[in-house]
Amino acid sequence: MSVARILAIASAALVACVSPVSEPNRTAGLTIGSPTASPAPAAPASGSAAVAPSATAAAKVTMKEFPVPAGSGPHDVAPAADGGVWFTAQRSGQLGWLDPKTGQTKMIPLGPGSAPHGVIADNFGVAWITDGGQNAIVSVDPRANDKVTVYKLPGANVNLNTAAFDHDGVLWFTGQSGHVGRLVRSDQPPVPQVIAAPGGAGPYGITAQPGGSVYYASLAGSHIARVSLKPGTGAAFGAEPIDPPTKSQGARRVWSDSNGAIWVSEWNAGQVARYEPATGQWKEWKLPGTRPQAYAVFVDDRDIVWLSEWSASAIVRFDPATERFESFPHAANGGVRQIHGRPGEVWGALSGLDKLILLTTR
């Protein structure tokens, strides 16, 4: 048999083994990538917990890239109430908005010296930004012609990182220099409150459970921490560090699933971890590949876990029911620093390429 014939047969067999992807939306963006499945390697466990079966193991995934203004440096993303997507333009000091249907963007200046990091949206569609350049929490209200309001933090710059709302609508935020704070929007006027975080520098990602408890990750401190009000004070609050099983793992970001379990991306260890607050039990899984680096973590509406893996330039899907990973490579040097989404969509920012990335999951 000729060499050409052997190569043709091998190529056909390889194509037949690749998971199918759905037909791309051709109105905007560029469809890229193909999934690579791999089983999760054996992982050290600190206790165990039951996980509900998943219906998404065979879900099709399409990846698309959306260019945003050159030099904007998109960092974090958040779904907007109107179907668009908010993104922080860290290098240009703006909040961006992308229309996925057309690929068009709108850029909103946030103020002198702005360098926004995180963005989330509240129930009214208002975007809330952690702005390290201004050392302020900034809101942008699309109901009022994109009105920008700046809430300056007291004291020195805390290197603001990310924020999350608890069940009472209080905005909690982290500062990498070693701080955690909150903004009670019902206060008149709302004034950010900041305290020193136990363990010093490192507070990074932050999340709230469905019941309202708030947890953050400390990258430099290699722990997570639970934020709580101090009994009888009405206003004072603190934080209690909780150590994962792996030392110096570099807990970077956190996200709660629908049952209140806290998922952690462990940057130094290249692992994803799950902490069960009800039992205090931990379990960790190593991401596939050589020397993986787990940066961002996001849990979707079906409790599937998504991570950004920097060494392989990929978005990785982890199914807790099967304990299997599936990798979706994207453009090299993309640098996805945060992941967010809504039902059927997983969004990230390719911060190194001035693009947003969308994974359509159903």
C-alpha positions as CSV (number, residue, x, y, z in Angstrom):
1,M,0.0,0.0,0.0
2,S,1.4,3.4,-0.9
3,V,2.4,6.0,1.7
4,A,-0.2,8.4,0.5
5,R,-2.9,5.8,0.9
6,I,-1.8,5.0,4.5
7,L,-1.8,8.7,5.4
8,A,-5.3,9.1,4.0
9,I,-6.7,6.2,6.0
10,A,-5.1,7.5,9.2
11,S,-6.4,11.0,8.6
12,A,-10.0,9.7,8.1
13,A,-9.8,7.7,11.4
14,L,-8.6,10.8,13.3
15,V,-11.5,12.9,12.0
16,A,-14.0,10.3,13.0
17,C,-12.7,10.4,16.6
18,V,-13.1,14.1,17.1
19,S,-16.1,15.3,19.0
20,P,-18.5,17.3,16.8
21,V,-19.1,21.0,17.2
22,S,-22.2,22.9,16.4
23,E,-22.6,25.0,13.3
24,P,-21.0,28.4,13.9
25,N,-22.9,31.6,14.1
26,R,-21.6,33.5,11.0
27,T,-22.9,36.9,11.9
28,A,-19.9,37.9,13.9
29,G,-16.7,36.5,15.4
30,L,-14.4,33.7,14.3
31,T,-15.1,30.0,15.1
32,I,-11.9,28.3,16.3
33,G,-10.6,25.3,18.2
34,S,-11.5,21.7,18.7
35,P,-12.0,19.8,22.0
36,T,-9.5,17.3,23.4
37,A,-10.9,15.0,26.0
38,S,-8.8,13.3,28.7
39,P,-9.6,11.5,31.9
40,A,-8.8,13.1,35.2
41,P,-5.6,11.6,36.8
42,A,-5.7,10.1,40.2
43,A,-5.9,13.0,42.7
44,P,-5.3,13.4,46.4
45,A,-8.6,13.8,48.3
46,S,-9.3,15.2,51.7
47,G,-12.7,13.6,52.4
48,S,-15.3,13.0,49.7
49,A,-18.8,14.3,48.8
50,A,-21.6,13.0,46.6
51,V,-22.0,14.8,43.3
52,A,-25.2,14.9,41.3
53,P,-25.1,13.3,37.8
54,S,-24.5,15.7,34.9
55,A,-26.4,15.9,31.7
56,T,-23.8,17.8,29.8
57,A,-21.1,15.2,29.3
58,A,-21.8,15.0,25.5
59,A,-22.7,18.7,25.0
60,K,-21.4,20.3,21.8
61,V,-19.1,23.3,22.2
62,T,-18.4,26.0,19.6
63,M,-15.7,28.6,20.2
64,K,-15.7,32.1,18.8
65,E,-13.4,35.1,19.1
66,F,-14.6,38.7,19.0
67,P,-12.0,41.5,18.5
68,V,-12.3,44.5,20.8
69,P,-10.5,47.9,20.4
70,A,-6.8,47.6,20.0
71,G,-4.9,48.5,23.2
72,S,-7.9,48.1,25.5
73,G,-6.5,45.1,27.4
74,P,-9.8,43.3,28.2
75,H,-9.5,41.7,31.7
76,D,-12.8,40.5,33.2
77,V,-16.2,39.9,31.6
78,A,-19.8,39.8,32.8
79,P,-23.0,39.0,30.9
80,A,-25.2,42.2,30.4
81,A,-28.9,42.2,31.0
82,D,-29.6,43.2,27.3
83,G,-27.8,40.2,25.9
84,G,-24.5,41.9,25.5
85,V,-21.3,41.4,27.4
86,W,-19.5,43.9,29.7
87,F,-15.7,43.8,29.8
88,T,-13.1,45.8,31.6
89,A,-10.6,47.6,29.4
90,Q,-7.7,47.7,31.8
91,R,-5.2,49.4,29.6
92,S,-7.5,52.1,28.3
93,G,-9.4,52.9,31.5
94,Q,-12.8,52.0,30.1
95,L,-15.7,49.7,30.5
96,G,-16.6,48.0,27.3
97,W,-19.8,46.5,26.0
98,L,-19.9,43.9,23.2
99,D,-22.9,43.0,21.0
100,P,-22.4,39.3,20.2
101,K,-24.8,39.5,17.3
102,T,-22.9,42.1,15.4
103,G,-19.5,42.2,17.0
104,Q,-19.9,45.9,17.7
105,T,-18.5,47.5,20.8
106,K,-19.2,50.5,23.0
107,M,-16.5,52.0,25.2
108,I,-17.3,54.0,28.4
109,P,-14.5,56.1,30.0
110,L,-14.4,55.5,33.8
111,G,-12.3,58.5,35.0
112,P,-8.8,59.9,35.2
113,G,-6.2,57.2,35.9
114,S,-8.7,54.4,35.6
115,A,-7.4,50.8,35.4
116,P,-10.4,48.5,35.9
117,H,-9.9,44.9,36.9
118,G,-13.2,43.1,37.7
119,V,-16.8,43.7,36.6
120,I,-20.1,42.1,37.6
121,A,-23.7,43.1,37.0
122,D,-26.5,43.4,39.6
123,N,-30.2,42.4,39.2
124,F,-31.0,45.8,37.6
125,G,-28.4,45.4,34.9
126,V,-26.0,48.0,36.5
127,A,-22.3,47.1,36.0
128,W,-20.0,47.3,39.0
129,I,-16.3,47.6,38.5
130,T,-13.2,47.2,40.8
131,D,-11.0,50.0,39.6
132,G,-7.4,49.7,40.8
133,G,-6.2,52.8,39.1
134,Q,-8.8,55.0,40.8
135,N,-8.8,52.9,44.0
136,A,-12.5,53.0,43.7
137,I,-15.7,50.9,43.1
138,V,-17.3,52.3,40.0
139,S,-20.8,51.7,38.7
140,V,-22.1,52.2,35.2
141,D,-25.9,52.3,34.8
142,P,-27.3,51.6,31.3
143,R,-30.7,52.7,32.5
144,A,-29.4,56.2,32.9
145,N,-27.4,56.7,29.6
146,D,-24.4,54.8,31.0
147,K,-24.1,57.1,34.0
148,V,-20.7,56.6,35.8
149,T,-20.5,56.8,39.6
150,V,-17.2,56.6,41.5
151,Y,-17.0,55.4,45.1
152,K,-13.5,56.2,46.3
153,L,-12.0,53.9,48.9
154,P,-10.6,55.5,52.1
155,G,-6.8,55.4,52.6
156,A,-4.1,54.0,50.5
157,N,-4.5,52.1,47.2
158,V,-5.4,48.4,48.0
159,N,-4.9,47.1,44.4
160,L,-8.5,46.2,43.8
161,N,-9.2,42.9,42.2
162,T,-12.7,41.4,42.0
163,A,-16.2,41.7,43.6
164,A,-19.3,39.6,44.4
165,F,-22.8,40.4,45.7
166,D,-24.1,38.5,48.7
167,H,-27.9,37.6,49.1
168,D,-28.6,41.0,50.7
169,G,-27.1,42.9,47.7
170,V,-24.0,44.0,49.6
171,L,-21.0,44.3,47.3
172,W,-17.9,42.5,48.7
173,F,-14.4,43.1,47.1
174,T,-10.8,42.1,47.4
175,G,-7.5,44.1,47.3
176,Q,-4.3,42.2,46.5
177,S,-2.2,44.3,48.9
178,G,-4.0,42.5,51.7
179,H,-7.5,43.9,52.1
180,V,-11.1,42.9,51.9
181,G,-14.0,45.3,51.8
182,R,-17.7,45.9,51.1
183,L,-20.0,48.6,49.8
184,V,-23.5,48.7,51.3
185,R,-25.5,50.3,48.5
186,S,-28.5,51.1,50.7
187,D,-26.3,53.3,52.9
188,Q,-26.7,57.1,52.3
189,P,-24.3,57.9,51.0
190,P,-22.7,54.5,50.1
191,V,-19.1,54.5,51.4
192,P,-16.7,51.6,50.9
193,Q,-15.5,49.9,54.1
194,V,-12.1,48.2,54.1
195,I,-10.2,46.0,56.6
196,A,-6.9,44.3,56.6
197,A,-7.2,40.7,55.5
198,P,-5.8,37.9,57.8
199,G,-2.7,36.5,56.3
200,G,-1.6,39.7,54.6
201,A,-1.2,40.2,50.8
202,G,-3.0,38.1,48.3
203,P,-6.8,38.4,48.3
204,Y,-7.9,37.8,44.7
205,G,-11.0,36.1,43.4
206,I,-14.2,36.2,45.4
207,T,-17.6,34.5,45.3
208,A,-20.9,34.2,47.2
209,Q,-22.8,31.0,48.0
210,P,-26.6,30.9,47.1
211,G,-27.3,31.3,50.8
212,G,-25.2,34.4,50.9
213,S,-21.9,33.5,52.6
214,V,-18.9,35.1,50.9
215,Y,-15.5,33.4,50.3
216,Y,-12.4,34.8,48.7
217,A,-9.1,33.3,47.5
218,S,-5.6,34.5,48.5
219,L,-3.1,33.9,45.8
220,A,0.0,35.0,47.8
221,G,-1.4,33.4,51.0
222,S,-2.4,30.1,49.3
223,H,-5.7,29.8,51.2
224,I,-9.3,30.7,50.9
225,A,-11.2,32.6,53.5
226,R,-14.8,33.0,54.7
227,V,-16.0,36.6,55.3
228,S,-18.4,37.1,58.1
229,L,-20.0,39.8,60.2
230,K,-18.9,40.0,63.8
231,P,-21.7,39.1,66.2
232,G,-23.4,42.0,67.9
233,T,-21.6,44.7,66.0
234,G,-24.1,45.2,63.2
235,A,-21.3,46.6,60.9
236,A,-17.9,45.1,61.7
237,F,-16.7,42.2,59.7
238,G,-13.7,39.9,59.4
239,A,-12.4,36.8,57.6
240,E,-11.4,33.3,58.6
241,P,-8.7,31.6,56.5
242,I,-9.2,28.0,55.4
243,D,-6.2,26.0,54.1
244,P,-6.5,23.6,51.1
245,P,-4.7,20.2,51.4
246,T,-1.9,21.2,49.0
247,K,0.5,23.6,50.5
248,S,1.6,26.7,48.5
249,Q,-1.0,25.8,45.8
250,G,-1.7,29.4,44.9
251,A,-5.5,29.7,45.3
252,R,-6.3,32.3,42.7
253,R,-10.0,32.4,42.0
254,V,-13.2,30.9,43.5
255,W,-16.7,30.2,42.4
256,S,-19.7,28.6,44.2
257,D,-21.8,25.9,42.7
258,S,-25.6,25.7,43.2
259,N,-25.1,23.5,46.3
260,G,-22.8,26.0,48.0
261,A,-19.6,24.1,47.4
262,I,-16.6,26.4,46.7
263,W,-14.5,25.6,43.6
264,V,-10.9,26.9,43.6
265,S,-8.4,27.4,40.8
266,E,-4.9,26.5,42.2
267,W,-2.4,28.4,40.1
268,N,0.8,27.1,41.4
269,A,-0.3,23.5,41.7
270,G,-2.2,23.4,38.4
271,Q,-5.2,21.9,40.2
272,V,-8.9,22.5,40.7
273,A,-10.2,22.0,44.2
274,R,-13.6,21.7,45.8
275,Y,-14.3,22.8,49.4
276,E,-17.5,21.6,51.1
277,P,-18.4,24.3,53.8
278,A,-21.0,22.0,55.5
279,T,-18.4,19.3,56.2
280,G,-15.1,21.0,55.9
281,Q,-14.0,18.4,53.3
282,W,-11.7,19.1,50.4
283,K,-10.9,17.3,47.1
284,E,-8.4,18.3,44.4
285,W,-7.9,17.3,40.8
286,K,-4.8,17.9,38.7
287,L,-5.5,19.5,35.3
288,P,-4.3,17.6,32.2
289,G,-1.1,18.5,30.4
290,T,2.5,19.3,31.3
291,R,2.8,21.7,34.2
292,P,-0.7,23.1,34.0
293,Q,-1.5,26.6,35.4
294,A,-5.1,27.0,36.5
295,Y,-5.9,30.7,36.5
296,A,-9.7,31.3,36.4
297,V,-12.6,29.2,37.5
298,F,-16.3,29.4,36.7
299,V,-19.3,27.1,37.5
300,D,-22.1,27.2,35.0
301,D,-25.9,26.8,35.5
302,R,-25.5,23.0,35.3
303,D,-22.7,22.8,37.8
304,I,-20.1,22.1,35.2
305,V,-16.7,23.7,36.2
306,W,-14.7,25.7,33.6
307,L,-11.1,26.8,34.0
308,S,-8.5,28.7,32.0
309,E,-5.3,26.8,31.6
310,W,-2.4,29.1,30.7
311,S,0.4,26.7,29.8
312,A,-1.7,25.0,27.1
313,S,-3.6,28.2,26.1
314,A,-7.0,26.5,26.6
315,I,-10.3,26.6,28.3
316,V,-10.9,23.4,30.3
317,R,-14.2,21.8,31.2
318,F,-14.4,19.6,34.2
319,D,-17.5,17.4,34.9
320,P,-17.7,16.6,38.7
321,A,-20.0,13.7,38.0
322,T,-17.5,11.8,35.9
323,E,-14.3,13.6,37.1
324,R,-13.2,14.0,33.5
325,F,-11.6,17.0,31.8
326,E,-12.1,18.2,28.3
327,S,-9.7,20.8,26.8
328,F,-10.7,23.5,24.2
329,P,-7.5,25.2,22.9
330,H,-7.6,28.9,21.9
331,A,-5.1,31.2,20.4
332,A,-1.6,31.2,22.0
333,N,-0.7,33.9,24.5
334,G,-4.4,34.7,24.9
335,G,-4.2,35.0,28.7
336,V,-7.7,34.3,29.9
337,R,-7.7,35.8,33.4
338,Q,-11.4,35.4,34.3
339,I,-14.4,33.4,33.1
340,H,-18.1,34.2,33.5
341,G,-21.3,33.2,31.7
342,R,-25.0,32.6,31.4
343,P,-27.0,29.5,30.5
344,G,-25.5,28.0,27.3
345,E,-22.6,30.5,27.2
346,V,-19.2,30.7,28.7
347,W,-17.2,34.0,28.2
348,G,-13.6,35.0,28.8
349,A,-11.3,37.7,27.7
350,L,-8.1,37.0,25.7
351,S,-6.3,39.8,27.4
352,G,-3.1,39.3,25.5
353,L,-4.8,39.6,22.1
354,D,-7.5,42.3,22.6
355,K,-10.3,39.8,22.0
356,L,-13.2,38.2,23.9
357,I,-13.9,34.5,23.6
358,L,-17.3,32.7,23.7
359,L,-17.9,29.0,24.2
360,T,-21.5,28.1,23.3
361,T,-22.4,24.9,25.2
362,R,-25.9,24.2,23.9
